[in-house]
Amino acid sequence: LNTPVIDFHCHVGRWNRFGGDDDPVEYLRIMDAAGVDRACVFCSNFGDARRGNDLVARFIEKYPDRFIGVAYVTPRSIDEAMSELERCFETLDFKFLKVYPDYFGKSIDDSTYAPIFQWANERNLVIMSHSSGPSKGASPVGSGRYRGVNPSGENDFTWPTRFIGIAQRYQQIK
């Protein structure tokens, strides 16, 4: 069986706390040691999405047969996010989008994401997001939806139930 191994979720960029690196050669060494043929890479390490997306573009420019570009934006400044989406998909040829509600400080179904989701929906894009579940002892509240902070003190920004309305509204997003 000759099936390529593709790692779908790879952070790039110097982030010492987690051993992140901004050297594509070192990244390739680790990928090769792990038997990974290609990596979908994104950088959400900086407050500036453009800076992170530029780093991803450098990885792809050096090794286009090994790295797949993943755009990262946040709705913190929606005008900047929308222009960055255009640049990432029209100019840099990235393949899908990563959102990170924990960095933004609002849940995945917050209305500030609507322009991003609508844009992605119109283009049939893939969006990646973390998803977390309720800690042991957490209980649903209201109409089958988890809300607030669970007993362990974690936020509920990406609990699975938050994705239901998004999937129903934006049916072309994958």
N, C-alpha and C positions, 0 to 999 in steps of 0.2 A: 504494500500500500504506500503510495507516494503522495500523501496529503500534506500540503504546506501548513505549518503552524503559525498562526497569526495571533499575536497578543493584542487584544482589543482595547486595553486600558493602560496606557503608559504615560507617566508624567516625565517631562524633561525639564531641564533648568536647574540651576544650582539651588538646592534646598537642603542645607546640611543636616537639618534635624532628621530628615528621612533618607539621607544618602543620595539625594537627587543630583544629577550631573548635567552639565551643559556641553559635554564633550561627546560628539557622536561616535568617535572611534572607541572610547571606553564603553559606550552603550552597546555598540556592535559586539565587542568582546564578551560582554555579559549575555547578550542575546545568543551568540554562537555557543557559549558554554551551556546555556539552557535549552538549546535546540529550537530556538525561535527564528523563523524565517523572515517575518515582517512584523513591524510594530506600528500600531496606530498611536501617534504621539501628539500630546497637547501640553501646554504650559499654562497653568492657572496660578503660578507662584507669585506673580507680581500684581500690584493694584492696577497696572496698565495692561489691558488685554492686548493692545497692539504690540507692545514689547514682547510679550509671551508668544504671540502668533509669529512675530518676526524670527524668534529663536527656532520655532518649529519649522518655518520656511527654510532656515539655514540647514537643519538636519536633512530635509527632503532634497534640497539643492545638492548637497554632498553625496547623498545615497538614496536616490529616488527609487531604486529597486528594493530597498529594505524598510523605508519609513513611509507611512501613510499619514497625511496631514489631517489633524482634527482642529477645527476652530474653537476658540473659547471667547465668549463674551458674557457680560453681566448687564442687566438692565439698570444698573446704577445711574448711568447717563444714556438714556435710550437713543438719542441722536448719534452718539459715538458708537454705540453697539450696532446700530443699523448700518452705518457706513463701514464699520469693521467687518460685518457679515458680507457686505457687497465685495469688499476687498479680498477677504479670505476665499470666497467661492468663485468670484469672477476673475481675479488676478492670480491668486496663489494656488488655485485649483485644489483646495482642501476638500475632503470627501464627506465629512459629517461634523456635527457640532457637539460640544460639551458645555453643559451648564452646571453650576455649582451653587445651589441655594444656600448652603451653609456659609459660604464666603459673602454672599449678598445679604444674608441676614433675614431673608423672607422665604416663605414656603414656595415650593415648585408651582403651586397653583395660584400664587399671588397674581393679581391682575397686571402688575408691571411687566410680567413676562409675555403678555398677550401680543405685542407687536413682533417680538422675536418668534414666537410660536406660529403666528400667522404667516410671517415671511417664510419660515421653514416649511409650513404646510403647503404653501403655493409652489414650492420647489420639490416636494416629496422627499425631504431630507430625513436622515437618521439623526436623532438626538440622543446623546448619552447623558445620564445623570446617576448619581449615587441614589440608592434607595435603602432606607433603614426601616427596621421594624420595631414594634413596641417591645420594650423590655418586659421581662417576666413580671407579672403583677399589674401591668397597664391594662386599662379597660376602655372599650369604645364609649364614646359619648355622642349624644345627638343621633343624627340619621346614619348610623353605621360608620361614622368617621372619627378618627382619633384626633384630638385637639390638645393644644397647649404643650406642656412639658411632661414627659412621662416620669414615673417614680424615681428613676435613676438620675434624673436631672438632664437627660438628653432632650434636644428639640425634636419636633415632629415634622420638620421641613420637607422630608422626602419619604414619609411613610407611604407604603404602597397605595393606600386608599386615596391619597392626594392625586394620583395619576389617572384615576378613573375619569373625572371630568375633562381632563386634558385630552385623553384618548378619544372621548366621545365628541369633543368640539373640533379637534384637529385630526381628522381621520386619515390624512395623507402623510402625517409624520410617522416615521418608523422608529 
